[in-house]
Amino acid sequence: MTVRPMLPGIRAIEAEMIELRRQLHAYPELSLKEFKTSDLVAAKLESWGFEVHRGFGGTGVVGRLQQGCGGKVIGIRADMDALPIQEQTGLPYASQHPGAMHACGHDGHTAMLLAAAQHLANSRQFDGTLVVIFQPAEESDGGAQKMLDDGLLERFPCNALFGMHNMPGLPVGKLGFRAGPFMASTDTVVIRIDGTGGHGGMPHKAIDPILTGGAIVMALQSIVSRNTDPLETAVITVGSFHSGEAPNVIPGHAVLQLCVRALKPNVRADLLKRIVQVAQAQALSFGASVSVEVDREESLPPLINDPQLTAFARQVAVDWLGEEGVIQDLAPIAASEDFAVMLEHCPGSYLFIGNGDGKGGCMVHNPGYDFNDDCLGTGASYWVRLVEQFLV
């Protein structure tokens, strides 16, 4: 039997932490509807002596705990919302809310941070201020920005912010770090093509938006292959192409929806600029007109980890787990994360914890996914050690 790395104080509350995680899993709440989750989090923090503040971003909760005379402040963030997915795990603690599921592990993230908060409130082995941030709406609706808009960092200025996400496929409990660009920006781009409808048998009397759209789809890929440095990460995916209703009718318009991702702000800016240019040029060549809009409400910047704080966070893990328990330099990924918005306003670092490559290997956002309880103790213990070594 493998003994999982865990602080004694966390091991003493491990069963309670697992029970809490499964309770959260059974009763998931979607973005900006985390009412009962928020109530639970606030009640527990209050019972442990935290100064609790609510209403950030709607349902967000912030707990503040000061110890000693130290002037440094560390913020640790966990996300609370679920996804609109029908669970198919068959687990005894499966979602009791049809059409909602913790398919990304936010139940585990919340449980780990709560356990760490409980331990730190009991032990008080730090000198400074701990701010725990329980964020709503990470999956959609811009929860991080909403918390910032409500004055999160003005009311609770931090010297550094940290966050953690489980990662299926990595060994259970193994911690992975990456300085600099770590996760991609994301932009949803909508291209509307306006042509002239007509009879399918008389195409010369129409301006076909489907033909124009097809040319745009193909030309867009040249932006990645011919306009972007091949050593940079760039993704342009056309995920939706809607036009027409009948096979013998040329429709009047078509709509394309694109997912655009990059790891660097300059690459992101270049992609968005070239998408407009390519769409306009292709439409002009077919005699159609085009409009291009970026859905700013769904946009996120790349997640960029502060090099010094990442080095610190990595060393905390190495000192505790040894080299074998740490992935020193994880490869970046093209998924996005709205903690990136907070890191634009306060330096910090975001890390991964392995969810396993066996039963924890099912990828997130999948109806068969479940957070691996075997990594809860390691994650909670890591938060404790990080706080204690930052606030010395």
C-alpha positions as CSV (number, residue, x, y, z in Angstrom):
1,M,0.0,0.0,0.0
2,T,1.4,3.4,-1.0
3,V,1.6,5.9,1.8
4,R,0.6,9.3,0.3
5,P,2.7,12.3,1.4
6,M,0.6,14.3,3.9
7,L,1.2,16.4,6.9
8,P,0.0,14.8,10.2
9,G,-2.5,17.6,10.8
10,I,-4.0,17.0,7.3
11,R,-4.0,13.2,7.8
12,A,-6.1,13.7,10.9
13,I,-8.8,15.4,8.9
14,E,-8.4,13.5,5.7
15,A,-11.7,11.5,6.1
16,E,-13.6,14.7,6.8
17,M,-12.0,16.3,3.7
18,I,-13.0,13.4,1.5
19,E,-16.5,13.4,2.8
20,L,-16.7,17.1,2.1
21,R,-15.4,16.7,-1.4
22,R,-18.0,14.0,-2.2
23,Q,-20.7,16.2,-0.7
24,L,-19.8,19.0,-3.0
25,H,-19.6,16.5,-5.9
26,A,-23.1,15.2,-5.2
27,Y,-24.6,18.7,-5.2
28,P,-22.9,20.7,-7.9
29,E,-23.9,24.3,-8.8
30,L,-23.3,26.0,-12.1
31,S,-21.5,29.3,-12.6
32,L,-22.9,32.2,-10.6
33,K,-25.4,29.8,-8.9
34,E,-23.0,28.5,-6.2
35,F,-25.4,29.6,-3.4
36,K,-25.2,26.5,-1.2
37,T,-21.5,25.9,-1.9
38,S,-20.9,29.5,-0.9
39,D,-22.9,29.1,2.3
40,L,-21.0,26.0,3.2
41,V,-17.6,27.5,2.6
42,A,-18.4,30.7,4.5
43,A,-19.8,28.7,7.5
44,K,-16.7,26.6,7.8
45,L,-14.3,29.5,7.5
46,E,-16.2,31.4,10.2
47,S,-16.2,28.4,12.5
48,W,-12.3,28.3,12.2
49,G,-11.9,31.9,13.1
50,F,-11.5,33.5,9.6
51,E,-12.8,37.0,8.9
52,V,-15.3,36.2,6.2
53,H,-16.4,38.4,3.4
54,R,-19.1,37.4,0.8
55,G,-20.6,38.7,-2.4
56,F,-17.5,39.1,-4.5
57,G,-18.5,38.2,-8.0
58,G,-21.9,37.4,-6.7
59,T,-21.3,34.1,-4.9
60,G,-17.6,34.4,-4.1
61,V,-16.2,34.0,-0.6
62,V,-13.0,35.5,0.8
63,G,-11.5,34.5,4.2
64,R,-8.8,36.5,5.9
65,L,-6.7,35.2,8.8
66,Q,-3.9,37.2,10.4
67,Q,-1.3,35.9,12.7
68,G,1.6,37.7,14.3
69,C,3.1,41.0,13.1
70,G,4.3,40.0,9.7
71,G,3.4,42.4,6.9
72,K,3.3,40.0,4.0
73,V,0.0,38.7,2.5
74,I,-0.5,35.5,0.5
75,G,-3.6,34.7,-1.4
76,I,-4.7,31.2,-2.4
77,R,-7.6,30.7,-4.8
78,A,-9.9,27.8,-5.4
79,D,-12.8,27.6,-7.9
80,M,-16.3,26.4,-6.9
81,D,-18.5,26.0,-10.0
82,A,-19.6,22.9,-11.9
83,L,-20.2,22.3,-15.6
84,P,-23.5,21.8,-17.5
85,I,-22.8,18.1,-18.1
86,Q,-24.9,15.0,-17.3
87,E,-22.8,12.8,-15.1
88,Q,-22.2,9.2,-16.2
89,T,-19.9,7.8,-13.5
90,G,-22.4,5.7,-11.6
91,L,-20.7,6.7,-8.3
92,P,-22.6,6.5,-5.1
93,Y,-22.0,10.2,-4.6
94,A,-22.8,11.1,-8.3
95,S,-24.5,14.4,-9.0
96,Q,-28.0,14.7,-7.7
97,H,-28.6,17.7,-9.9
98,P,-29.6,16.7,-13.5
99,G,-27.5,18.4,-16.1
100,A,-24.8,19.6,-13.7
101,M,-21.6,17.9,-12.7
102,H,-18.2,18.6,-11.1
103,A,-16.5,17.5,-14.3
104,C,-13.4,19.6,-13.8
105,G,-12.5,18.9,-10.2
106,H,-13.5,22.2,-8.6
107,D,-15.1,20.1,-5.8
108,G,-11.6,18.8,-5.0
109,H,-9.9,22.2,-5.3
110,T,-12.4,23.7,-2.8
111,A,-12.0,20.7,-0.4
112,M,-8.2,21.0,-0.5
113,L,-8.2,24.7,0.3
114,L,-10.7,24.3,3.0
115,A,-8.7,21.6,4.7
116,A,-5.6,23.7,4.5
117,A,-7.4,26.7,5.9
118,Q,-8.7,24.5,8.8
119,H,-5.1,23.2,9.6
120,L,-3.6,26.7,9.4
121,A,-6.3,28.2,11.6
122,N,-5.5,25.5,14.2
123,S,-1.7,25.5,14.0
124,R,-1.0,29.2,13.4
125,Q,2.5,28.4,12.3
126,F,2.9,31.6,10.2
127,D,3.6,35.3,10.6
128,G,1.5,37.5,8.3
129,T,-1.9,37.3,6.6
130,L,-3.5,34.5,4.7
131,V,-6.3,35.3,2.2
132,V,-8.3,32.3,0.9
133,I,-10.3,33.1,-2.2
134,F,-13.2,30.8,-3.3
135,Q,-14.1,31.9,-6.8
136,P,-17.4,31.4,-8.6
137,A,-17.8,31.1,-12.4
138,E,-14.4,29.9,-13.5
139,E,-16.0,27.8,-16.3
140,S,-18.0,30.7,-17.7
141,D,-19.3,34.2,-17.0
142,G,-15.8,35.5,-16.0
143,G,-15.8,34.9,-12.3
144,A,-12.3,36.1,-11.7
145,Q,-13.0,39.4,-13.4
146,K,-16.2,39.8,-11.5
147,M,-14.4,39.4,-8.2
148,L,-11.8,42.0,-9.3
149,D,-14.5,44.3,-10.3
150,D,-16.0,44.0,-6.8
151,G,-12.7,45.2,-5.4
152,L,-11.0,41.9,-4.4
153,L,-7.4,43.1,-4.6
154,E,-8.2,46.6,-3.4
155,R,-9.7,45.3,-0.2
156,F,-7.3,42.4,0.1
157,P,-4.0,43.4,-1.5
158,C,-1.7,40.4,-1.8
159,N,2.0,40.1,-2.3
160,A,1.4,36.9,-4.3
161,L,-1.4,34.8,-5.5
162,F,-1.4,31.0,-6.0
163,G,-3.8,28.5,-7.5
164,M,-3.8,24.8,-8.2
165,H,-5.6,22.5,-10.7
166,N,-5.8,18.7,-10.9
167,M,-4.4,17.2,-14.1
168,P,-5.5,13.7,-15.3
169,G,-2.7,11.7,-16.8
170,L,0.0,12.9,-14.3
171,P,0.9,10.6,-11.4
172,V,-1.3,10.9,-8.3
173,G,-0.3,13.8,-6.1
174,K,2.7,14.8,-8.2
175,L,3.1,18.6,-8.4
176,G,4.0,20.3,-11.7
177,F,5.3,23.8,-12.2
178,R,6.1,26.1,-15.2
179,A,7.5,29.6,-15.1
180,G,6.3,32.1,-17.7
181,P,3.5,31.3,-20.2
182,F,1.7,28.2,-19.0
183,M,-1.8,28.2,-20.3
184,A,-3.3,29.8,-23.4
185,S,-5.4,32.8,-24.0
186,T,-8.8,32.2,-25.4
187,D,-11.0,34.3,-27.7
188,T,-14.3,33.5,-29.4
189,V,-14.4,35.2,-32.8
190,V,-17.7,35.4,-34.8
191,I,-17.5,35.9,-38.6
192,R,-20.7,36.8,-40.3
193,I,-20.7,36.6,-44.1
194,D,-23.4,38.4,-46.1
195,G,-24.0,37.3,-49.7
196,T,-27.0,37.2,-52.0
197,G,-29.4,34.3,-51.8
198,G,-30.6,32.5,-54.9
199,H,-31.7,29.3,-56.6
200,G,-29.3,26.4,-56.2
201,G,-29.6,25.8,-60.0
202,M,-28.7,29.4,-60.9
203,P,-25.6,30.1,-58.7
204,H,-24.4,32.8,-61.2
205,K,-27.2,35.0,-60.0
206,A,-26.2,34.7,-56.3
207,I,-23.2,35.4,-54.1
208,D,-22.7,32.2,-52.2
209,P,-21.8,32.8,-48.5
210,I,-21.1,29.0,-48.0
211,L,-18.5,29.0,-50.7
212,T,-17.1,32.2,-49.3
213,G,-17.1,30.7,-45.8
214,G,-15.4,27.6,-47.0
215,A,-12.6,29.7,-48.5
216,I,-12.3,31.6,-45.3
217,V,-12.0,28.4,-43.2
218,M,-9.2,27.1,-45.4
219,A,-7.4,30.5,-45.5
220,L,-7.5,30.9,-41.8
221,Q,-5.2,28.0,-41.3
222,S,-2.5,29.8,-43.3
223,I,-2.3,32.3,-40.4
224,V,-0.9,29.5,-38.1
225,S,1.2,27.8,-40.8
226,R,2.5,30.9,-42.6
227,N,2.1,34.0,-40.4
228,T,3.1,32.6,-37.0
229,D,6.6,31.6,-35.9
230,P,6.5,27.8,-35.9
231,L,8.1,27.7,-32.5
232,E,5.2,29.6,-31.0
233,T,1.8,28.1,-29.9
234,A,-1.1,29.3,-32.0
235,V,-4.5,27.6,-32.6
236,I,-7.4,28.7,-34.8
237,T,-10.3,26.3,-34.7
238,V,-13.5,26.8,-36.6
239,G,-15.9,25.0,-34.4
240,S,-19.2,26.2,-35.9
241,F,-20.3,26.9,-39.5
242,H,-24.0,27.6,-39.9
243,S,-25.8,28.5,-43.1
244,G,-28.8,27.5,-45.1
245,E,-31.7,25.1,-44.7
246,A,-32.4,23.5,-48.1
247,P,-30.2,21.8,-50.6
248,N,-31.5,23.8,-53.6
249,V,-31.3,27.2,-52.0
250,I,-28.2,29.4,-51.8
251,P,-28.7,31.2,-48.5
252,G,-28.1,34.9,-47.9
253,H,-25.6,34.6,-45.1
254,A,-23.4,32.3,-43.1
255,V,-21.9,32.5,-39.6
256,L,-18.6,31.0,-38.5
257,Q,-17.5,30.7,-34.8
258,L,-13.8,30.4,-34.0
259,C,-11.8,29.4,-31.0
260,V,-8.4,31.2,-31.0
261,R,-5.6,30.4,-28.6
262,A,-2.1,31.6,-27.9
263,L,0.5,31.5,-25.2
264,K,1.9,35.0,-25.6
265,P,0.1,38.3,-25.8
266,N,1.8,39.5,-29.0
267,V,1.0,36.2,-30.8
268,R,-2.6,36.5,-29.6
269,A,-2.8,40.1,-31.0
270,D,-1.3,39.0,-34.3
271,L,-3.8,36.2,-34.7
272,L,-6.8,38.4,-34.1
273,K,-5.5,41.0,-36.5
274,R,-4.8,38.5,-39.3
275,I,-8.2,36.8,-38.9
276,V,-9.9,40.1,-39.8
277,Q,-7.6,40.7,-42.7
278,V,-8.0,37.2,-44.1
279,A,-11.8,37.1,-43.7
280,Q,-12.2,40.5,-45.4
281,A,-9.9,39.6,-48.3
282,Q,-11.6,36.3,-49.0
283,A,-15.0,37.8,-48.8
284,L,-14.0,40.6,-51.2
285,S,-12.7,38.0,-53.7
286,F,-16.2,36.4,-53.8
287,G,-18.1,39.7,-53.8
288,A,-19.5,39.1,-50.3
289,S,-19.3,41.3,-47.3
290,V,-18.1,40.2,-43.8
291,S,-18.1,41.4,-40.2
292,V,-15.7,40.0,-37.6
293,E,-16.4,40.4,-33.8
294,V,-14.5,39.1,-30.8
295,D,-16.7,38.1,-27.8
296,R,-14.8,40.0,-25.2
297,E,-17.0,38.6,-22.4
298,E,-15.6,35.1,-23.1
299,S,-12.0,36.2,-23.7
300,L,-9.2,35.3,-21.4
301,P,-5.5,36.3,-21.5
302,P,-2.7,33.8,-21.4
303,L,-1.8,32.5,-17.9
304,I,1.7,33.7,-17.2
305,N,3.5,32.6,-14.0
306,D,5.9,34.9,-12.3
307,P,9.4,33.3,-12.6
308,Q,10.5,34.1,-9.0
309,L,7.3,33.1,-7.3
310,T,7.2,29.9,-9.4
311,A,10.8,29.1,-8.4
312,F,9.8,29.6,-4.8
313,A,6.6,27.5,-5.1
314,R,8.6,24.7,-6.8
315,Q,11.3,24.7,-4.2
316,V,8.7,24.4,-1.4
317,A,7.5,21.2,-3.2
318,V,11.0,19.9,-3.8
319,D,12.0,20.4,-0.1
320,W,9.0,18.5,1.0
321,L,8.4,15.8,-1.7
322,G,11.9,15.5,-3.1
323,E,12.8,15.6,-6.8
324,E,10.8,12.5,-7.5
325,G,7.6,14.1,-6.3
326,V,7.8,17.2,-8.6
327,I,7.7,17.9,-12.3
328,Q,10.1,20.8,-12.5
329,D,9.2,22.2,-15.9
330,L,5.8,21.1,-17.2
331,A,5.1,21.7,-20.9
332,P,2.5,24.5,-21.4
333,I,-1.0,23.6,-22.6
334,A,-3.5,25.3,-24.9
335,A,-6.3,25.1,-22.4
336,S,-7.3,28.3,-20.7
337,E,-7.9,29.4,-17.1
338,D,-9.4,32.6,-15.7
339,F,-6.9,32.7,-12.8
340,A,-4.9,34.4,-15.6
341,V,-7.0,37.5,-15.1
342,M,-6.0,37.7,-11.4
343,L,-2.3,37.2,-12.3
344,E,-2.5,40.3,-14.6
345,H,-3.2,42.3,-11.4
346,C,-1.0,40.5,-8.9
347,P,2.1,38.3,-9.4
348,G,1.8,34.7,-8.6
349,S,1.9,31.1,-9.9
350,Y,-0.5,28.4,-10.9
351,L,0.5,24.7,-10.6
352,F,-0.9,21.3,-11.4
353,I,-1.4,18.3,-9.2
354,G,-1.6,14.8,-10.7
355,N,-5.0,13.2,-10.7
356,G,-3.6,9.9,-11.8
357,D,-3.2,7.8,-15.0
358,G,-5.4,5.0,-13.8
359,K,-8.9,5.7,-12.3
360,G,-7.9,9.3,-12.3
361,G,-6.9,9.3,-16.0
362,C,-10.3,10.4,-17.4
363,M,-9.8,13.9,-18.8
364,V,-11.7,16.8,-17.3
365,H,-15.0,18.1,-19.0
366,N,-15.9,14.4,-19.5
367,P,-19.1,12.8,-18.1
368,G,-17.0,10.0,-16.7
369,Y,-14.5,12.2,-14.8
370,D,-14.1,12.2,-11.1
371,F,-11.6,14.0,-8.9
372,N,-9.1,11.5,-7.3
373,D,-9.5,11.6,-3.6
374,D,-6.0,10.1,-3.2
375,C,-4.4,13.5,-4.1
376,L,-6.5,15.6,-1.7
377,G,-4.1,15.2,1.3
378,T,-1.0,16.0,-0.8
379,G,-2.7,19.1,-2.2
380,A,-4.0,20.4,1.1
381,S,-0.6,19.7,2.7
382,Y,1.2,21.6,0.0
383,W,-0.9,24.7,0.6
384,V,-0.1,24.6,4.3
385,R,3.7,24.3,3.6
386,L,3.5,27.1,1.0
387,V,1.8,29.5,3.4
388,E,4.1,28.7,6.3
389,Q,7.2,29.2,4.2
390,F,5.9,32.4,2.5
391,L,4.8,34.0,5.8
392,V,7.9,33.6,7.9
